[in-house]
């Protein structure tokens, strides 16, 4: 399904479902994940609970129901993280697996330009994966 682009703050969206990329190392210390951690602390607590329980596995997505009725989908899209601008941290296969797992679970889902910020992925590749994977759920990407 074609991605709809909106300008604005993802954390302030009226869309009830938000998906964002996370690493499998149990850290949400930068980028959009850090904004999610600060805005929706329960999403971080749930992420850490899975990490401490059986571990975070790349390609899986973990929903976290929030007190305000929204659901934050913690998508494990990268095994590691770092600051090397020459290294791609996101896994394109994990992006496909995560979006395949959520397709049809909701009518629409909001997201950042997932995987293309600090994870250094190519948005052209990622957006094509999302559009080819989501058949039943409308993707809405927020840009500033």
N, C-alpha and C positions, 0 to 999 in steps of 0.2 A: 504494500500500500504506500502511496506517495506521502512523503514527509511534509507536514505543514510547518512552516517556520513562523515563529512569533518573536517579537522583540520584547524584552522585559526580564524580570527576575524570576528564575525557575522556582525559587523558594516561596514566592508569592502567588504561584499559579492557582487558578480555580479548578484545575484538573485534579481529580481525586486520586490518581495513580502517578507516581514519579519513579522513574528508573534511573539509576546512576551506576557508574563503574566503580568497582572496588578491587583491591588486591587481595590475595589469599594469605597475606602475612598478618592480618589482624590490626592493621593501622589505617586510620582515616585522619591523617595529619596534614593534608594539603589539598588544594584544588576544590572541586565540587564536593568530594567526599567530606572534606572538612566543613564546608558550608552545611551539608546535610547533618553532620554530627552536631553542629551548633544549633541548628534550627529544629531538628528532630532528634533529640538525644536518645529517645527510645529506639530509634533505628540503629544507632551506634551500639546501644546495650544489647540489642538482639543479635547484631553482627558479631559482637564479642562473645556472646553466649554460644553461638554456633562454632566460632573459632576455638573456644575453650572446650567445647563438647567433643565434636568429632572432626573438627577442622573444616576450613573453607576450601572447596574444590573448584578449580577454574572451570568455567562453563555452567556453573549452577547459579541460580537466583533464589534469594531468600526474602520473602515478603515480611514487612513489619507494619502491622496495623497501628496507626497513631491515635492518640486521644481525640483529635479533631476529625476523625473519620477518614483521613487520607491513608493510603498505603504507600510506603516507601519500599521499592524493590531494590535490594542490594544485589547487584549483578557482579559476580566474580569474573571480571574480564581480563585480569592480568595476574600473573603469578608473583611478580615482584614489582618494585617501584624504585625510582631514583631520579637523579637530576642530569643524566647524560643526554644532551640534546640529540646525539647521534644514534641513540638506541631506541627502538620501538618496544615499549613495555606491554602494550595491549596485544591480545591474541584475537585475530580476526575470527578464528574458529569459535572461541569463547563467546564473542559477540553474537555470532549466528546461533550458538547453542542457547544462550540466555534469551534471545528474542523468540526463538522457536518455542521455548518453554512457557513463555507468557502469552503467546498469540491466542486470542480468544478468551482470555481470562478477564478482560475488561474491554469497554468500548473504545477508549482512548487512553494514551499514556504520554506523559510529559517527560522530557529528558533534556540534558545538555547536549552539546555536540560530543557525545559519549566516546571516550577513547582517543579523542583528537587533541586534547590539551596536554597535560603533563605526561600522559602515556605515549605521546608522539605518534599516534596513528594517523593515517591518511583519511580525512573525512570523506573524500570521494569514494574510497573503497568501503568505508564503514557505512555510509548512507545507502550505498547500493545493497549491501548485505541486509540492512534493516528493511529497506523497501521490498526486497525479494523474499524476506522471511515473514514479515507481518502481512497476513492475508485478511484477518478478521479484526485486528486492533489498529486504530489510527494512531500513528506516531506524530507527536508534536515536539519539535525541537525549539528550545529557547536560546536566543542569542542576545547579547547585550548591545 
